Amino acid sequence: MPLYEYRCPDCRKVEEYIDPVEHAPVHRCGKCGREMDRILSVFSTASKSSSPDGGDCGSCENSGSCPLS
C-alpha cells in the first residue's frame, strides 16, 4: 500500500498514512479534528552511481559493459 500525505486546510498540519489504492479513507486532523486533504507527496531516490547517466553503478565486479543494460 502506498504512503500518502494529508494536510489540514485549517491548521496546515501534515500527516502521513498508508492507504489502499482503491479506497482513500477520510482522515481527520489530530490537532483540530477537521477533515484533511490528500496532497501530492514529494520523494527522492538515491543512487550509488558514479556517473550522471547511471552507467556505472559499481555493484558489478565486471569492469566491462554491464550485463543488465
GUVOSE-722006 format. One line per field, with one value per residue (C-alpha): residue number from 1; residue in one letter; x negated, y, z. Coordinates in Angstrom, 2 decimals, padded with zeros to 5 digits. Example, Ala and Ser with C-alpha at 12.3 -4.5 7.8 and 13.67 -1.06 7.14 Angstrom:
GUVOSE-722006
nr: c(1 | 2)
rest: c(A | S)
x: c(-012.30 | -013.67)
y: c(-004.50 | -001.06)
z: c(007.80 | 007.14)
end
This chain:
GUVOSE-722006
nr: c(1 | 2 | 3 | 4 | 5 | 6 | 7 | 8 | 9 | 10 | 11 | 12 | 13 | 14 | 15 | 16 | 17 | 18 | 19 | 20 | 21 | 22 | 23 | 24 | 25 | 26 | 27 | 28 | 29 | 30 | 31 | 32 | 33 | 34 | 35 | 36 | 37 | 38 | 39 | 40 | 41 | 42 | 43 | 44 | 45 | 46 | 47 | 48 | 49 | 50 | 51 | 52 | 53 | 54 | 55 | 56 | 57 | 58 | 59 | 60 | 61 | 62 | 63 | 64 | 65 | 66 | 67 | 68 | 69)
rest: c(M | P | L | Y | E | Y | R | C | P | D | C | R | K | V | E | E | Y | I | D | P | V | E | H | A | P | V | H | R | C | G | K | C | G | R | E | M | D | R | I | L | S | V | F | S | T | A | S | K | S | S | S | P | D | G | G | D | C | G | S | C | E | N | S | G | S | C | P | L | S)
x: c(000.00 | -001.31 | -002.14 | -000.04 | -000.39 | 002.62 | 002.78 | 005.36 | 006.91 | 007.25 | 004.11 | 001.90 | 000.66 | -000.68 | -000.32 | -001.26 | 000.97 | 000.61 | 003.84 | 005.09 | 005.05 | 008.65 | 010.18 | 008.97 | 010.44 | 011.31 | 008.60 | 009.20 | 006.56 | 005.07 | 004.75 | 008.08 | 010.31 | 011.03 | 011.15 | 007.74 | 006.97 | 004.67 | 001.69 | -000.94 | -003.94 | -007.49 | -010.02 | -013.61 | -015.74 | -019.40 | -021.78 | -025.24 | -026.03 | -029.30 | -028.17 | -025.34 | -023.68 | -023.65 | -026.02 | -028.36 | -026.54 | -029.63 | -027.75 | -029.29 | -032.76 | -032.83 | -034.74 | -033.44 | -029.96 | -027.04 | -025.15 | -021.90 | -021.92)
y: c(000.00 | 003.46 | 006.18 | 009.34 | 012.77 | 014.70 | 018.38 | 020.09 | 023.08 | 024.99 | 024.49 | 023.23 | 020.20 | 017.44 | 013.74 | 010.55 | 007.49 | 004.15 | 003.77 | 001.22 | 002.40 | 001.51 | 003.36 | 006.58 | 006.79 | 010.08 | 011.23 | 013.82 | 016.21 | 015.07 | 018.70 | 020.33 | 017.46 | 018.84 | 016.53 | 016.52 | 016.90 | 014.46 | 016.29 | 015.43 | 013.91 | 014.79 | 011.99 | 011.40 | 008.44 | 007.76 | 006.03 | 004.66 | 005.54 | 007.33 | 008.66 | 011.14 | 008.85 | 005.88 | 003.86 | 002.63 | 001.57 | -000.03 | -003.16 | -005.43 | -006.85 | -006.76 | -003.68 | -004.10 | -003.44 | -004.10 | -007.34 | -005.77 | -002.96)
z: c(000.00 | -000.85 | 001.63 | 001.25 | 002.84 | 004.09 | 005.10 | 007.27 | 005.46 | 008.75 | 010.82 | 007.90 | 009.87 | 007.59 | 008.45 | 006.58 | 006.19 | 004.45 | 002.47 | -000.06 | -003.67 | -004.39 | -001.44 | 000.18 | 003.69 | 005.38 | 007.77 | 010.46 | 011.76 | 015.05 | 016.13 | 015.28 | 014.05 | 010.57 | 007.55 | 005.86 | 002.13 | 000.35 | -001.14 | -003.72 | -001.94 | -002.86 | -002.78 | -003.73 | -004.62 | -004.07 | -006.41 | -005.88 | -009.49 | -010.09 | -013.46 | -014.06 | -016.61 | -014.21 | -016.39 | -013.65 | -010.52 | -009.01 | -007.94 | -010.56 | -010.23 | -014.01 | -015.17 | -018.72 | -020.01 | -017.70 | -018.45 | -017.21 | -019.79)
end
